Amino acid sequence: MEKLYELSAERLFKRYYARLCHFAWQFLGDQEHAEDIVQDAFMAYWDHKAHIASHEDAVKNFLYSSVRNGCLNAVRRGKVADRYASRIAGQSFEEAQVLARIIRSEVMDEVNRIMQGMPLGCKEVFRLGYLEGLSNSQIAEQLQISINTVKTQKQRGLKLLRAKLNPEFFALIAALYVA
């Protein structure tokens, strides 16, 4: 039986590289990552060859074990990274929800402040239409006014709102409540 530790690095590499890459690829599904792990296994063998038995099976077992362990570690690292990324994404989503609630609260305070200065009929139509989400016909029926009056009062309320707010803030309100 040939003593593999005495073989040149090139010969050993040619004999096992393709097999080990395929073995690693089956774990990872990523050829480049598989090749990196196989190269690491060969480096580990050359670093520790004095401590590894000199028969072919021992060298082959060492290489396959090193590749398997490298793949398992890579898979574990990937799962940890995925868990961390999903946790971060969850936090970002939760932070975005909190920020949206803060913005909505600030917008509502400003809208309510401006609504206090609206004429009574306009204020009621505006509240029912934009804040409670009723349709024009529902507002007309509830307040016993015509649909055209509802439309006019809604336009009047928006005009008053636009006049009291800077354009960016009005656009934000329009995006949140009017659309």
Sequence and secondary structure as in RCSB ss.txt:
>XXXX:A:sequence
MEKLYELSAERLFKRYYARLCHFAWQFLGDQEHAEDIVQDAFMAYWDHKAHIASHEDAVKNFLYSSVRNGCLNAV
RRGKVADRYASRIAGQSFEEAQVLARIIRSEVMDEVNRIMQGMPLGCKEVFRLGYLEGLSNSQIAEQLQISINTV
KTQKQRGLKLLRAKLNPEFFALIAALYVA
>XXXX:A:secstr
   GGGS HHHHHHHHHHHHHHHHHHHHS HHHHHHHHHHHHHHHHHHGGGS SSHHHHHHHHHHHHHHHHHHHH
HHHHHHHHHHHHHHHHHHHHHHHHHHHHHHHHHHHHHHHHTTS HHHHHHHIIIIIS   HHHHHHHHT  HHHH
HHHHHHHHHHHHHHS HHHHHHHIIIII 
